[in-house]
């Protein structure tokens, strides 16, 4: 709800006010955005939307969109795919920014230490000790 409100306000006013939006919504829905992680997520989602723009393609236009993405920009010499991939790289978390402490602790349960699940999004096994499974 918060992200939609921020993006709608951005479209109308060309201004981003996440703090003000959360504060306003909290008057209607107590405890909306309950912790720092959620507040940070709103910022990340808005940044991604502003950086990436609307990337949805209607299924009926998909073939045409692919052809457009294959074209190279005369100024940058990049295809649409390459340009979008650069933006994707900008908004994706860097491997060093992601905590993997649980995967490291249970190193003997991993096939490889090259790809460990992040602590934030890992699958937690219910009723198991340890509750760790290597699922990326």
N, C-alpha and C positions, 0 to 999 in steps of 0.2 A: 504494500500500500504506500509506504513511504517513498520508495523508489519511483513508483508511478507518479506520485504527487510532485516530486522534485523534477522529474523529466517533463511533466505537463507544464509546470511553472517555467522551466527553462524554455520550452517552446513558445510560450506566450510572452514572457518578459525578458528572455535572453540573460537570465540571472540564475545562479545556483545558490540556494540557501538551505543546506541540509539541516543545520542547527535549528534555524527558524521553523522549518517544516516539521521536524521531529517535535519541537516544543509545541507547535500548534496542534498537531495530531494528538499529543498526549492530553490535551484538554478534552478531547472527545473519546479517546481510548487510553485509559490508564496503562502505564507500563509498556506502551508501544516503543519498540527498540529498548530492550531490557538491559543490555550490557554493552561494554566497549566493543566486543567482537561483532555484534550486530551493527553498531554505529559505524565501525570500520568497514563492514561489508557494504553498507549503503554507499559509503564514499567510493569503494572499489567498483561497485556496480554502476554508479553514475559516471565515474571516470571511464570505464569501459564503454559505456553507451556513447559518451561524448567523443571518445577517441575512435571508436569503430564505426559509429553511425548505424544505420539500419542495414543489416546484411541479409535480411530475409528475401527469398526469391519465390515467387508464386510458381507452383509446379508446372503450370501451363507455359511459363516463360523461361523454364530452366535451360533449355537448349540454346536459346538466344543469349541468356545471361552467360553461359559458358563461353560462347563465341566472343562476347564482349570482354570477358576476363582473360581470354587468350591474346587479345590485342595488346601491343606495346604502346606505352605512352611516348610520344616523340621527344618530350623533354627529359623524362627520367630514364627512358629506355627500359622500363620495367613493365612486365605484363601485369594485368589486374591481379592474377594469382600471387605474383611476387610482392606486389604492393600490399595486398591484404595480409600476406604472411608476415611481412615486416611489422605491420600494426599488431598482429596477433602475438608476435614475439615481444612487443613492447608491453602488452597488458597481461602476459602470462607470468606467473611467479617464477623467479629464478631458483634453480635447485638449492642454492646455498641459503635461500630465505625460508625454506620449508624445514620444520623440525621433524626428525625421524628417530627420536630417542627410543621409542618402544621397539621399533624394528632392529635397532642396533643392540638393545638389551637382549633380544631373543635371536641373536645372529645365527644360532645353530638351527633355527626353524626356517631360514631363508635359503632358497636355491642359489641366490646371488645377492651380493651386497650392493650391486650396481643400481638396482631399482627397488627402493623400499617405500612402503606406504607412508604417507605423511601422518603424523600423530593426529592432526585435526580431522582428517577424513577417513581414517582407517576403519575397517570392519571389526567390530567387537563381538566376539563369540559369547553368547549368554550362557551362564552356568558352567563354563569351562575354566580350568586353571592350568596354564595361563589362558587369558582371554584373547590371545594374539593369533592371527592367521596372516600369512603373507598374501594380501589381496590388493593389487594396485589397479 
